[in-house]
């Protein structure tokens, strides 16, 4: 069996973080909640919790924005039952379409984030942006919102962000995050990870730590690729059951329940395992369906593809095979965490209530703050 190179050992420490678990207007930007008009203070005009609506106020069932390499934006939507949709940037109409359409918007001035307001001819508008912030030093920094819930509401954008480690942020990235008014940096990593690669915290943001795996750390790679896969599966069970993980995710939910923490960015090392369960748990608690939650989780593979390919290229074939299961986000892994919820708590609601200690009042307040429609 070939021995791992020093780069593989470093990758195992910094990227294969789950291994630890086995040990124990054009140009106008919207820095806060995107579902509210630009300039509305955090907490103003938020949705009051109510019974599911028979006819959603926001008629869109899907809406996405993707910034293209040439600087243009691909905007698509589905809004069954409406006649037409007008796309605005600020107060300027930039595109039109029917109930289902895909348009390309060009010629917009540079901005940290471009926000698009989709205004249907009947029903309430929806404001969306590209989820990725396209930062130079942190490829997996993206908006955790912009998803539709089962009852027809939408998770607001510009409020919660998920990311990989922030120690590689460039000065330009820090300036961008400061302009977007990032108020809280929530670090899920272990003490050793934080010491080896301390976050670069945006100016004005509060730095909060809550180690999912406590003080445990390990750098070893299993002997085979199969053993690596099994270790990852076991680690996802511990994201649900390990006492330190329960404490960490409880802390995250309580911060997310405090509008004074917004905008809040939470992260681990690669932004896919500890961060992946954080995102999955938050979206599920907000009422997003499992398929959408899974797509959000697996999107880390796309955002981290170039970085992971470079890491694997530095290894011998045998080491790369053993390392790859730790670099991937896989449906099997996330499903294991949900299965552990069922095995230990019976239902996801019971996990929130009995595991994380969140009352229904707290959860309703959280949904009222983070959902619109």
C-alpha contacts under 8 A as a table, 3 or more apart, distances in Angstrom:
res1	aa1	res2	aa2	distance
1	X	223	X	7.81
1	X	318	X	7.42
2	X	316	X	7.58
2	X	318	X	6.34
2	X	319	X	6.88
3	X	319	X	7.14
4	X	7	X	7.78
4	X	8	X	5.57
4	X	9	X	6.51
4	X	221	X	7.95
4	X	315	X	7.29
4	X	316	X	7.63
4	X	319	X	5.63
5	X	8	X	5.11
5	X	9	X	6.47
5	X	315	X	6.52
5	X	316	X	7.85
5	X	319	X	8.00
6	X	9	X	5.04
6	X	10	X	6.23
7	X	10	X	5.02
7	X	11	X	6.01
7	X	311	X	7.79
7	X	314	X	7.21
7	X	315	X	7.50
8	X	11	X	4.85
8	X	12	X	5.95
8	X	311	X	7.75
8	X	314	X	7.93
8	X	315	X	6.57
8	X	319	X	7.42
8	X	323	X	7.63
9	X	12	X	5.00
9	X	13	X	6.34
9	X	219	X	6.12
9	X	220	X	7.08
9	X	221	X	7.85
10	X	13	X	5.12
10	X	14	X	6.05
10	X	219	X	7.63
11	X	14	X	5.11
11	X	15	X	5.13
11	X	16	X	6.58
11	X	311	X	7.41
12	X	15	X	5.57
12	X	16	X	4.67
12	X	17	X	7.07
12	X	219	X	5.41
12	X	220	X	6.94
12	X	221	X	6.97
12	X	323	X	7.40
13	X	16	X	6.15
13	X	17	X	6.46
13	X	193	X	7.71
13	X	217	X	7.94
13	X	218	X	6.80
13	X	219	X	4.97
14	X	17	X	6.37
14	X	193	X	7.10
14	X	269	X	6.14
14	X	270	X	7.54
15	X	269	X	5.92
15	X	270	X	5.32
15	X	326	X	7.58
15	X	327	X	6.72
16	X	19	X	5.98
16	X	270	X	7.66
16	X	323	X	7.73
16	X	326	X	4.90
16	X	327	X	6.08
17	X	20	X	5.99
17	X	269	X	6.61
17	X	270	X	7.44
17	X	273	X	7.47
17	X	326	X	7.76
18	X	21	X	5.64
18	X	22	X	7.88
18	X	232	X	6.24
18	X	235	X	5.68
18	X	236	X	7.50
18	X	273	X	6.38
18	X	274	X	7.41
18	X	326	X	7.22
19	X	22	X	5.81
19	X	23	X	7.66
19	X	218	X	6.99
19	X	219	X	7.89
19	X	231	X	6.60
19	X	232	X	6.49
19	X	235	X	6.55
19	X	326	X	7.61
20	X	23	X	5.56
20	X	24	X	7.24
20	X	213	X	6.76
20	X	216	X	6.30
20	X	217	X	5.28
20	X	218	X	5.63
20	X	235	X	7.47
21	X	24	X	5.48
21	X	213	X	6.23
21	X	216	X	7.93
21	X	234	X	7.47
21	X	235	X	4.65
21	X	236	X	7.81
21	X	238	X	6.22
21	X	239	X	7.73
22	X	231	X	6.59
22	X	234	X	6.67
22	X	235	X	5.77
23	X	216	X	6.71
23	X	217	X	7.56
23	X	218	X	7.54
24	X	213	X	7.16
24	X	216	X	6.84
24	X	242	X	7.56
25	X	28	X	5.07
25	X	88	X	7.38
25	X	89	X	4.77
25	X	90	X	1.86
25	X	91	X	4.30
25	X	92	X	5.82
26	X	89	X	4.81
26	X	90	X	4.93
26	X	91	X	7.19
26	X	92	X	6.53
26	X	108	X	6.64
26	X	109	X	7.17
27	X	89	X	7.52
27	X	90	X	7.18
27	X	108	X	7.10
27	X	109	X	5.82
27	X	110	X	6.98
27	X	111	X	6.04
27	X	114	X	7.07
28	X	38	X	7.80
28	X	89	X	7.56
28	X	90	X	5.87
28	X	111	X	7.71
28	X	114	X	7.44
28	X	115	X	7.69
29	X	38	X	7.17
29	X	111	X	6.99
29	X	112	X	7.23
29	X	113	X	5.98
29	X	114	X	6.07
29	X	115	X	6.27
30	X	33	X	7.24
30	X	34	X	6.08
30	X	37	X	7.84
30	X	38	X	5.15
30	X	39	X	7.26
30	X	113	X	7.65
30	X	115	X	6.78
30	X	158	X	7.40
30	X	180	X	7.94
31	X	34	X	7.60
31	X	38	X	7.95
31	X	158	X	6.14
31	X	179	X	7.58
31	X	180	X	4.65
31	X	181	X	6.36
32	X	41	X	7.93
32	X	42	X	6.79
32	X	157	X	7.72
32	X	158	X	4.92
32	X	159	X	5.76
32	X	180	X	7.48
32	X	181	X	7.68
32	X	262	X	7.47
32	X	263	X	6.37
33	X	36	X	5.81
33	X	42	X	6.98
33	X	156	X	5.83
33	X	157	X	5.62
33	X	158	X	4.88
33	X	159	X	5.24
34	X	37	X	7.12
34	X	38	X	7.53
34	X	115	X	7.69
34	X	127	X	5.78
34	X	128	X	6.58
34	X	156	X	5.85
34	X	157	X	4.84
34	X	158	X	5.47
34	X	159	X	7.72
35	X	126	X	6.34
35	X	127	X	5.28
35	X	128	X	7.53
35	X	156	X	5.42
35	X	157	X	6.70
35	X	372	X	6.53
36	X	40	X	6.51
36	X	45	X	7.39
36	X	46	X	7.89
36	X	127	X	7.74
37	X	40	X	5.79
40	X	44	X	6.33
40	X	45	X	7.97
41	X	44	X	5.63
42	X	259	X	6.82
42	X	262	X	7.71
43	X	46	X	6.09
43	X	259	X	6.63
43	X	369	X	7.17
46	X	368	X	6.66
46	X	369	X	6.04
46	X	371	X	7.95
46	X	372	X	7.04
47	X	368	X	5.30
47	X	369	X	6.83
47	X	371	X	6.74
47	X	372	X	5.59
47	X	373	X	6.96
48	X	368	X	5.41
49	X	364	X	6.37
49	X	365	X	7.40
49	X	367	X	7.08
49	X	368	X	5.19
52	X	151	X	5.51
52	X	152	X	7.94
53	X	56	X	5.58
53	X	57	X	7.83
53	X	151	X	6.73
53	X	152	X	7.48
56	X	59	X	5.90
56	X	151	X	7.49
56	X	152	X	5.24
56	X	153	X	6.96
56	X	373	X	6.76
57	X	123	X	5.56
57	X	124	X	5.65
57	X	152	X	7.88
57	X	153	X	7.96
57	X	373	X	5.37
58	X	123	X	5.67
58	X	124	X	4.82
58	X	125	X	6.34
58	X	126	X	6.82
58	X	152	X	7.22
58	X	153	X	7.06
58	X	373	X	5.50
59	X	79	X	5.35
59	X	80	X	6.92
59	X	81	X	7.75
59	X	82	X	7.58
59	X	120	X	7.89
59	X	123	X	6.04
59	X	124	X	7.13
59	X	152	X	7.90
60	X	63	X	6.91
60	X	77	X	6.97
60	X	78	X	5.62
60	X	79	X	4.16
60	X	80	X	7.13
60	X	126	X	7.70
61	X	77	X	7.62
61	X	78	X	5.62
61	X	79	X	5.81
61	X	80	X	7.55
61	X	148	X	6.81
61	X	152	X	7.52
62	X	76	X	7.96
62	X	77	X	5.28
62	X	78	X	5.13
62	X	79	X	7.27
62	X	147	X	7.96
62	X	148	X	7.25
63	X	75	X	7.48
63	X	76	X	5.63
63	X	77	X	4.15
63	X	78	X	6.53
63	X	128	X	7.53
63	X	146	X	7.93
64	X	74	X	7.99
64	X	75	X	5.85
64	X	76	X	5.49
64	X	77	X	6.53
64	X	128	X	7.13
64	X	129	X	7.39
64	X	130	X	7.12
64	X	146	X	7.94
65	X	73	X	6.62
65	X	74	X	5.66
65	X	75	X	4.62
65	X	76	X	6.70
65	X	128	X	6.91
65	X	129	X	5.47
65	X	130	X	4.65
65	X	131	X	7.56
66	X	73	X	5.58
66	X	74	X	5.17
66	X	75	X	6.68
66	X	129	X	7.71
66	X	130	X	5.00
66	X	131	X	7.74
67	X	71	X	6.31
67	X	72	X	5.98
67	X	73	X	4.51
67	X	74	X	6.41
67	X	130	X	6.33
68	X	71	X	5.38
68	X	72	X	5.31
68	X	73	X	5.71
68	X	74	X	7.04
69	X	72	X	7.31
71	X	106	X	7.27
72	X	104	X	6.69
72	X	105	X	5.65
72	X	106	X	4.60
72	X	107	X	7.03
72	X	108	X	7.64
73	X	104	X	5.52
73	X	105	X	5.10
73	X	106	X	6.56
74	X	102	X	6.99
74	X	103	X	5.86
74	X	104	X	4.59
74	X	105	X	6.50
75	X	102	X	5.64
75	X	103	X	5.32
75	X	104	X	6.17
75	X	105	X	7.46
76	X	100	X	7.60
76	X	101	X	5.61
76	X	102	X	4.05
76	X	103	X	6.25
77	X	99	X	7.69
77	X	100	X	5.66
77	X	101	X	5.77
77	X	102	X	6.63
78	X	99	X	5.85
78	X	100	X	4.37
78	X	101	X	6.83
79	X	82	X	6.11
79	X	99	X	4.89
79	X	100	X	6.11
80	X	99	X	5.73
80	X	100	X	7.40
81	X	99	X	6.86
82	X	85	X	7.70
82	X	98	X	7.58
82	X	99	X	5.45
82	X	120	X	6.57
82	X	121	X	6.40
82	X	122	X	6.18
83	X	98	X	5.97
83	X	99	X	5.86
83	X	120	X	7.57
83	X	121	X	6.29
83	X	122	X	7.84
84	X	96	X	7.32
84	X	97	X	5.72
84	X	98	X	4.26
84	X	99	X	5.66
84	X	120	X	5.85
84	X	121	X	5.65
85	X	96	X	5.76
85	X	97	X	5.28
85	X	98	X	5.76
85	X	99	X	6.71
85	X	118	X	6.38
85	X	119	X	5.43
85	X	120	X	4.27
85	X	121	X	6.21
86	X	93	X	6.63
86	X	94	X	7.76
86	X	95	X	5.99
86	X	96	X	4.52
86	X	97	X	6.56
86	X	118	X	5.92
86	X	119	X	5.18
86	X	120	X	6.40
87	X	93	X	5.64
87	X	94	X	5.69
87	X	95	X	4.99
87	X	96	X	5.95
87	X	116	X	6.43
87	X	117	X	5.69
87	X	118	X	4.77
87	X	119	X	6.27
88	X	91	X	6.15
88	X	92	X	5.31
88	X	93	X	4.31
88	X	94	X	5.58
88	X	95	X	7.21
88	X	116	X	5.67
88	X	117	X	5.02
88	X	118	X	6.52
88	X	119	X	7.58
89	X	92	X	5.49
89	X	93	X	6.53
89	X	94	X	6.70
89	X	114	X	7.60
89	X	115	X	6.25
89	X	116	X	5.13
89	X	117	X	6.37
90	X	115	X	7.76
90	X	116	X	7.70
90	X	117	X	7.79
93	X	96	X	7.92
94	X	105	X	6.80
95	X	103	X	7.06
95	X	105	X	7.11
96	X	103	X	7.99
97	X	100	X	7.20
97	X	101	X	5.65
97	X	102	X	7.76
97	X	103	X	7.77
98	X	101	X	5.97
105	X	108	X	7.65
111	X	114	X	6.11
112	X	133	X	7.67
112	X	176	X	6.36
112	X	180	X	7.71
113	X	129	X	7.01
113	X	130	X	7.60
113	X	133	X	7.11
114	X	129	X	6.06
114	X	130	X	7.58
115	X	127	X	6.58
115	X	128	X	5.74
115	X	129	X	4.87
116	X	127	X	5.49
116	X	128	X	5.40
116	X	129	X	6.15
117	X	125	X	6.52
117	X	126	X	5.66
117	X	127	X	4.22
117	X	128	X	6.51
118	X	125	X	5.39
118	X	126	X	5.20
118	X	127	X	6.10
118	X	128	X	7.87
119	X	124	X	6.96
119	X	125	X	4.39
119	X	126	X	6.74
120	X	123	X	6.23
120	X	124	X	6.95
120	X	125	X	6.18
124	X	373	X	7.66
128	X	146	X	6.53
128	X	157	X	6.84
129	X	157	X	7.62
130	X	133	X	7.32
131	X	142	X	5.15
131	X	143	X	4.67
131	X	144	X	7.44
131	X	145	X	7.73
131	X	146	X	7.69
132	X	140	X	7.46
132	X	141	X	6.30
132	X	142	X	4.31
132	X	143	X	6.38
133	X	141	X	6.29
133	X	142	X	5.77
133	X	143	X	7.68
134	X	139	X	6.70
134	X	141	X	7.54
135	X	138	X	5.66
135	X	139	X	6.25
135	X	141	X	7.20
135	X	169	X	7.75
135	X	173	X	5.73
136	X	139	X	6.96
136	X	169	X	7.12
136	X	170	X	6.59
136	X	172	X	7.83
136	X	173	X	6.52
137	X	168	X	5.10
137	X	169	X	4.58
137	X	170	X	5.59
137	X	173	X	7.15
138	X	141	X	5.98
138	X	163	X	7.49
138	X	164	X	6.56
138	X	165	X	7.12
138	X	166	X	6.63
138	X	168	X	6.28
138	X	169	X	5.96
139	X	164	X	7.51
139	X	303	X	5.85
139	X	304	X	6.35
140	X	162	X	7.58
140	X	163	X	5.13
140	X	164	X	5.54
140	X	270	X	7.83
140	X	271	X	6.55
140	X	300	X	6.50
140	X	303	X	5.40
140	X	304	X	6.45
141	X	161	X	6.94
141	X	162	X	5.77
141	X	163	X	4.01
141	X	164	X	6.37
142	X	161	X	5.63
142	X	162	X	5.59
142	X	163	X	6.26
143	X	146	X	7.69
143	X	157	X	6.38
143	X	158	X	6.53
143	X	159	X	7.83
143	X	160	X	6.29
143	X	161	X	4.47
143	X	162	X	6.33
144	X	157	X	7.02
144	X	159	X	7.99
144	X	160	X	5.48
144	X	161	X	4.98
144	X	162	X	5.95
144	X	279	X	6.98
145	X	154	X	7.97
145	X	155	X	4.95
145	X	156	X	5.28
145	X	157	X	4.50
145	X	158	X	7.29
145	X	159	X	7.53
145	X	160	X	6.77
145	X	161	X	7.77
146	X	154	X	6.42
146	X	155	X	5.32
146	X	156	X	5.87
146	X	157	X	5.42
147	X	154	X	5.55
147	X	155	X	5.33
147	X	156	X	7.93
147	X	288	X	7.02
147	X	292	X	7.63
148	X	152	X	6.16
148	X	153	X	5.73
148	X	154	X	4.34
148	X	155	X	6.35
148	X	288	X	6.29
149	X	152	X	5.37
149	X	153	X	5.27
149	X	154	X	5.80
149	X	155	X	7.32
149	X	286	X	7.13
149	X	287	X	4.98
149	X	288	X	4.25
149	X	289	X	6.61
150	X	153	X	7.43
150	X	287	X	5.85
150	X	288	X	5.90
150	X	289	X	6.21
151	X	287	X	7.53
152	X	373	X	7.16
153	X	371	X	6.25
153	X	372	X	5.56
153	X	373	X	4.65
154	X	371	X	5.42
154	X	372	X	5.34
154	X	373	X	6.38
155	X	286	X	7.64
155	X	370	X	5.80
155	X	371	X	4.66
155	X	372	X	6.55
156	X	159	X	6.64
156	X	370	X	5.59
156	X	371	X	5.63
156	X	372	X	6.47
157	X	160	X	7.09
158	X	161	X	7.37
158	X	263	X	6.58
159	X	262	X	5.61
159	X	263	X	4.45
159	X	264	X	6.32
159	X	370	X	7.63
160	X	256	X	7.91
160	X	262	X	7.07
160	X	263	X	5.76
160	X	264	X	5.01
160	X	265	X	5.90
160	X	266	X	7.85
161	X	263	X	7.55
161	X	264	X	6.12
161	X	265	X	4.47
161	X	266	X	6.38
162	X	265	X	5.59
162	X	266	X	5.15
162	X	267	X	5.74
162	X	271	X	6.97
162	X	275	X	6.76
162	X	279	X	7.25
163	X	166	X	7.67
163	X	265	X	7.01
163	X	266	X	6.35
163	X	267	X	4.79
163	X	268	X	7.21
163	X	270	X	7.68
163	X	271	X	4.97
163	X	275	X	7.28
164	X	267	X	5.35
164	X	268	X	5.63
164	X	269	X	5.06
164	X	270	X	4.51
164	X	271	X	3.71
164	X	272	X	7.41
164	X	275	X	7.80
165	X	168	X	7.07
165	X	199	X	7.06
165	X	267	X	6.19
165	X	268	X	5.79
165	X	269	X	4.51
165	X	270	X	6.31
165	X	271	X	6.88
166	X	169	X	5.50
166	X	198	X	7.83
166	X	199	X	4.91
166	X	200	X	5.79
166	X	201	X	7.47
166	X	267	X	7.95
167	X	197	X	5.71
167	X	198	X	5.54
167	X	199	X	4.20
167	X	200	X	5.12
168	X	199	X	7.84
168	X	200	X	7.43
169	X	172	X	7.94
169	X	173	X	5.64
169	X	174	X	6.48
169	X	200	X	6.42
170	X	173	X	4.99
170	X	174	X	6.32
171	X	174	X	5.10
171	X	175	X	6.27
172	X	175	X	5.07
172	X	176	X	6.25
173	X	176	X	5.03
173	X	177	X	6.24
174	X	177	X	5.15
174	X	178	X	6.08
174	X	200	X	7.71
174	X	201	X	7.53
174	X	202	X	5.28
174	X	203	X	7.60
175	X	178	X	5.07
175	X	179	X	6.23
175	X	202	X	7.41
176	X	179	X	5.16
176	X	180	X	6.26
177	X	180	X	4.93
177	X	181	X	6.28
177	X	182	X	5.74
177	X	202	X	6.20
178	X	181	X	4.95
178	X	182	X	5.99
178	X	202	X	5.63
178	X	203	X	6.00
178	X	204	X	7.24
179	X	182	X	7.84
181	X	204	X	7.81
181	X	205	X	7.94
181	X	263	X	6.80
182	X	185	X	7.67
182	X	202	X	7.07
182	X	204	X	7.68
182	X	205	X	6.00
182	X	262	X	7.01
182	X	263	X	4.99
182	X	264	X	6.18
182	X	265	X	7.24
183	X	204	X	6.49
183	X	205	X	4.21
183	X	206	X	6.07
183	X	261	X	5.88
183	X	262	X	5.77
183	X	263	X	5.42
183	X	264	X	5.96
184	X	205	X	5.02
184	X	206	X	4.75
184	X	207	X	6.08
184	X	208	X	7.24
184	X	261	X	5.66
184	X	262	X	6.79
184	X	263	X	6.63
184	X	264	X	4.66
184	X	265	X	6.13
185	X	201	X	6.92
185	X	205	X	6.49
185	X	206	X	6.06
185	X	207	X	4.88
185	X	208	X	6.07
185	X	264	X	6.25
185	X	265	X	5.15
185	X	266	X	6.09
186	X	207	X	6.23
186	X	208	X	4.83
186	X	209	X	5.77
186	X	210	X	7.52
186	X	252	X	7.58
186	X	264	X	7.31
186	X	265	X	6.04
186	X	266	X	4.52
186	X	267	X	6.46
187	X	207	X	7.60
187	X	208	X	6.15
187	X	209	X	4.71
187	X	210	X	6.29
187	X	211	X	7.38
187	X	266	X	6.02
187	X	267	X	5.46
187	X	268	X	6.16
188	X	209	X	6.14
188	X	210	X	5.21
188	X	211	X	4.80
188	X	212	X	5.69
188	X	248	X	7.20
188	X	266	X	7.27
188	X	267	X	5.92
188	X	268	X	4.96
188	X	274	X	6.99
188	X	275	X	7.55
189	X	193	X	6.07
189	X	194	X	6.44
189	X	209	X	7.59
189	X	210	X	7.23
189	X	211	X	5.07
189	X	212	X	6.64
189	X	213	X	7.68
189	X	267	X	7.79
189	X	268	X	5.18
189	X	269	X	6.66
190	X	193	X	5.24
190	X	194	X	6.30
190	X	211	X	4.96
190	X	212	X	7.13
190	X	213	X	6.43
190	X	214	X	6.21
190	X	215	X	5.81
190	X	216	X	6.93
190	X	217	X	7.05
191	X	194	X	5.13
191	X	195	X	6.18
191	X	211	X	7.18
191	X	214	X	7.84
191	X	215	X	6.05
192	X	195	X	5.02
192	X	196	X	6.14
192	X	215	X	7.57
192	X	217	X	7.00
193	X	196	X	5.21
193	X	197	X	5.98
193	X	198	X	7.59
194	X	197	X	5.28
194	X	198	X	4.77
194	X	199	X	7.15
195	X	198	X	5.65
201	X	205	X	6.65
201	X	207	X	7.01
202	X	205	X	5.63
210	X	247	X	7.70
210	X	248	X	4.93
210	X	251	X	7.33
211	X	214	X	4.99
211	X	215	X	7.31
211	X	244	X	6.89
211	X	245	X	7.27
211	X	248	X	6.18
212	X	239	X	7.34
212	X	244	X	5.40
212	X	245	X	4.15
212	X	246	X	7.62
212	X	247	X	7.63
212	X	248	X	5.42
212	X	249	X	7.61
212	X	274	X	7.08
213	X	216	X	5.98
213	X	242	X	7.55
213	X	244	X	5.74
213	X	245	X	6.05
214	X	244	X	5.41
214	X	245	X	7.68
221	X	228	X	7.32
221	X	322	X	6.90
221	X	323	X	7.06
222	X	225	X	7.38
222	X	227	X	5.80
222	X	228	X	5.51
222	X	322	X	6.81
223	X	227	X	6.63
223	X	228	X	7.73
223	X	322	X	7.22
224	X	227	X	5.15
224	X	228	X	6.35
224	X	321	X	7.74
224	X	322	X	5.57
225	X	228	X	4.97
225	X	229	X	6.34
225	X	321	X	5.63
225	X	322	X	4.17
225	X	323	X	7.34
225	X	324	X	7.79
225	X	325	X	6.95
226	X	229	X	5.12
226	X	230	X	6.33
226	X	322	X	7.80
227	X	230	X	5.10
227	X	231	X	6.12
228	X	231	X	5.09
228	X	232	X	6.28
228	X	322	X	6.06
228	X	323	X	7.32
228	X	325	X	6.01
228	X	326	X	6.88
229	X	232	X	5.14
229	X	233	X	6.30
229	X	325	X	5.49
229	X	326	X	7.39
230	X	233	X	5.05
230	X	234	X	6.21
231	X	234	X	5.08
231	X	235	X	6.13
232	X	235	X	4.99
232	X	236	X	6.40
232	X	325	X	7.37
232	X	326	X	6.62
232	X	333	X	6.92
233	X	236	X	5.34
233	X	237	X	6.73
233	X	332	X	7.53
233	X	333	X	5.40
233	X	336	X	6.47
234	X	237	X	5.26
234	X	238	X	6.66
235	X	238	X	5.10
235	X	239	X	6.51
236	X	239	X	5.03
236	X	240	X	7.12
236	X	273	X	7.65
236	X	333	X	6.18
236	X	334	X	6.94
236	X	336	X	6.26
236	X	337	X	5.21
237	X	240	X	5.62
237	X	241	X	6.39
237	X	336	X	6.24
237	X	337	X	5.12
237	X	340	X	5.68
238	X	241	X	4.78
238	X	242	X	4.85
238	X	245	X	7.37
238	X	337	X	7.95
239	X	242	X	6.17
239	X	245	X	5.59
239	X	246	X	7.59
239	X	274	X	7.05
239	X	277	X	7.27
239	X	337	X	6.91
240	X	245	X	6.68
240	X	246	X	6.61
240	X	337	X	6.28
240	X	340	X	6.61
240	X	341	X	6.51
241	X	245	X	7.08
241	X	246	X	6.80
241	X	340	X	7.63
241	X	344	X	7.78
242	X	245	X	5.18
242	X	246	X	6.30
243	X	246	X	5.09
243	X	247	X	6.22
244	X	247	X	5.08
244	X	248	X	6.13
245	X	248	X	5.01
245	X	249	X	6.13
246	X	249	X	5.38
246	X	250	X	6.00
246	X	355	X	6.76
246	X	356	X	6.06
247	X	250	X	5.14
247	X	251	X	6.24
247	X	356	X	7.28
248	X	251	X	5.14
248	X	252	X	6.35
249	X	252	X	4.89
249	X	253	X	6.20
249	X	278	X	6.79
249	X	356	X	7.15
250	X	253	X	5.25
250	X	254	X	6.23
250	X	356	X	4.99
250	X	357	X	7.26
250	X	358	X	7.74
251	X	254	X	5.13
251	X	255	X	6.19
252	X	255	X	5.12
252	X	256	X	6.10
253	X	256	X	4.93
253	X	257	X	6.13
253	X	282	X	7.54
254	X	257	X	4.97
254	X	258	X	6.69
255	X	258	X	5.23
255	X	261	X	6.28
256	X	259	X	7.05
256	X	261	X	6.86
256	X	262	X	7.64
256	X	264	X	7.49
256	X	366	X	7.15
257	X	362	X	7.11
257	X	363	X	7.97
257	X	365	X	7.00
257	X	366	X	5.05
257	X	369	X	7.70
258	X	261	X	5.64
258	X	262	X	7.60
259	X	262	X	5.39
259	X	369	X	7.44
261	X	264	X	5.86
266	X	275	X	6.99
267	X	271	X	5.61
267	X	274	X	7.64
267	X	275	X	5.35
268	X	271	X	5.16
268	X	272	X	7.67
268	X	273	X	7.65
268	X	274	X	5.91
268	X	275	X	5.55
270	X	273	X	7.38
271	X	274	X	7.02
271	X	275	X	5.00
271	X	276	X	6.53
271	X	300	X	7.33
272	X	275	X	5.27
272	X	276	X	4.41
272	X	277	X	7.81
272	X	297	X	6.92
272	X	300	X	6.02
272	X	329	X	6.33
273	X	276	X	4.62
273	X	277	X	6.17
273	X	329	X	7.35
274	X	277	X	5.44
274	X	278	X	6.31
275	X	278	X	4.93
275	X	279	X	6.16
276	X	279	X	5.23
276	X	280	X	6.11
276	X	297	X	5.66
277	X	280	X	4.91
277	X	281	X	5.86
277	X	334	X	7.28
277	X	337	X	7.75
278	X	281	X	5.26
278	X	282	X	6.15
279	X	282	X	5.21
279	X	283	X	6.06
279	X	293	X	7.98
279	X	297	X	7.50
280	X	283	X	5.32
280	X	284	X	5.98
280	X	293	X	5.68
280	X	294	X	7.58
280	X	297	X	7.02
281	X	284	X	5.19
281	X	285	X	6.06
282	X	285	X	5.14
282	X	286	X	6.27
283	X	286	X	5.03
283	X	287	X	6.43
283	X	288	X	5.41
283	X	293	X	6.61
284	X	287	X	5.14
284	X	288	X	5.17
284	X	289	X	6.74
284	X	290	X	7.23
284	X	293	X	7.13
285	X	288	X	7.51
285	X	349	X	7.81
285	X	352	X	7.90
285	X	363	X	7.60
286	X	366	X	7.91
286	X	367	X	5.78
286	X	370	X	7.95
286	X	371	X	7.61
288	X	292	X	6.71
288	X	293	X	6.66
289	X	292	X	5.60
289	X	293	X	6.32
290	X	293	X	4.94
290	X	294	X	6.06
291	X	294	X	5.11
291	X	295	X	6.35
292	X	295	X	5.07
292	X	296	X	6.28
293	X	296	X	5.22
293	X	297	X	6.28
294	X	297	X	5.01
294	X	298	X	6.12
294	X	331	X	7.01
294	X	334	X	7.64
295	X	298	X	5.14
295	X	299	X	6.08
296	X	299	X	5.26
296	X	300	X	7.66
297	X	300	X	6.26
297	X	329	X	7.17
297	X	334	X	8.00
298	X	301	X	5.79
298	X	302	X	7.78
298	X	329	X	5.65
298	X	330	X	6.69
298	X	331	X	7.28
299	X	302	X	5.39
299	X	303	X	6.56
300	X	303	X	5.07
300	X	304	X	5.88
300	X	329	X	6.74
301	X	304	X	5.36
301	X	305	X	5.60
301	X	328	X	6.43
301	X	329	X	6.12
302	X	305	X	5.16
303	X	306	X	7.69
304	X	307	X	5.39
304	X	308	X	6.01
305	X	308	X	5.26
305	X	309	X	5.99
306	X	309	X	5.14
306	X	310	X	6.26
307	X	310	X	5.27
307	X	311	X	6.30
308	X	311	X	4.97
308	X	312	X	6.15
308	X	327	X	6.81
309	X	312	X	5.23
309	X	313	X	6.09
310	X	313	X	5.10
310	X	314	X	6.60
311	X	314	X	5.50
311	X	315	X	7.18
312	X	315	X	5.41
312	X	320	X	5.24
312	X	323	X	7.65
312	X	324	X	7.37
313	X	316	X	7.80
313	X	320	X	7.63
315	X	318	X	7.88
315	X	319	X	5.86
315	X	320	X	5.44
316	X	319	X	5.33
316	X	320	X	6.05
317	X	320	X	5.08
317	X	321	X	6.17
318	X	321	X	5.22
318	X	322	X	6.49
319	X	322	X	5.13
319	X	323	X	6.05
320	X	323	X	5.01
320	X	324	X	5.90
321	X	324	X	5.49
321	X	325	X	7.63
322	X	325	X	6.68
322	X	326	X	7.99
323	X	326	X	5.57
323	X	327	X	6.68
324	X	327	X	5.06
324	X	328	X	6.29
325	X	328	X	5.41
329	X	333	X	7.22
330	X	333	X	5.37
330	X	334	X	6.86
331	X	334	X	5.40
331	X	335	X	6.01
332	X	335	X	5.17
332	X	336	X	6.13
333	X	336	X	5.16
333	X	337	X	6.79
334	X	337	X	5.20
334	X	338	X	6.55
335	X	338	X	5.07
335	X	339	X	6.01
336	X	339	X	4.95
336	X	340	X	6.13
337	X	340	X	5.02
337	X	341	X	6.38
338	X	341	X	5.01
338	X	342	X	6.50
339	X	342	X	5.10
339	X	343	X	6.17
340	X	343	X	4.92
340	X	344	X	5.97
341	X	344	X	5.41
341	X	345	X	5.53
341	X	346	X	6.67
341	X	347	X	6.66
341	X	348	X	6.32
341	X	351	X	6.36
342	X	345	X	5.44
342	X	346	X	4.29
342	X	347	X	5.33
342	X	348	X	7.00
343	X	346	X	5.92
345	X	348	X	7.28
345	X	350	X	5.64
345	X	351	X	5.49
345	X	354	X	7.55
345	X	355	X	7.56
346	X	350	X	6.62
346	X	351	X	7.77
347	X	350	X	5.16
347	X	351	X	6.45
348	X	351	X	4.92
348	X	352	X	6.38
349	X	352	X	5.15
349	X	353	X	6.14
350	X	353	X	4.88
350	X	354	X	5.40
350	X	355	X	7.00
351	X	354	X	5.46
351	X	355	X	4.63
351	X	356	X	6.42
352	X	355	X	5.64
352	X	356	X	4.99
352	X	357	X	6.28
352	X	358	X	5.63
352	X	359	X	7.99
353	X	356	X	5.92
353	X	357	X	4.77
353	X	358	X	4.80
353	X	359	X	5.90
353	X	360	X	7.64
354	X	357	X	5.21
354	X	358	X	7.50
358	X	362	X	6.20
358	X	363	X	6.78
359	X	362	X	5.24
359	X	363	X	6.39
360	X	363	X	4.98
360	X	364	X	6.00
361	X	364	X	5.19
361	X	365	X	6.15
362	X	365	X	5.10
362	X	366	X	6.12
363	X	366	X	4.92
363	X	367	X	6.17
364	X	367	X	5.06
364	X	368	X	6.03
365	X	368	X	4.98
365	X	369	X	6.25
366	X	369	X	5.21
366	X	370	X	6.12
367	X	370	X	5.20
367	X	371	X	5.47
368	X	371	X	5.73
368	X	372	X	7.64
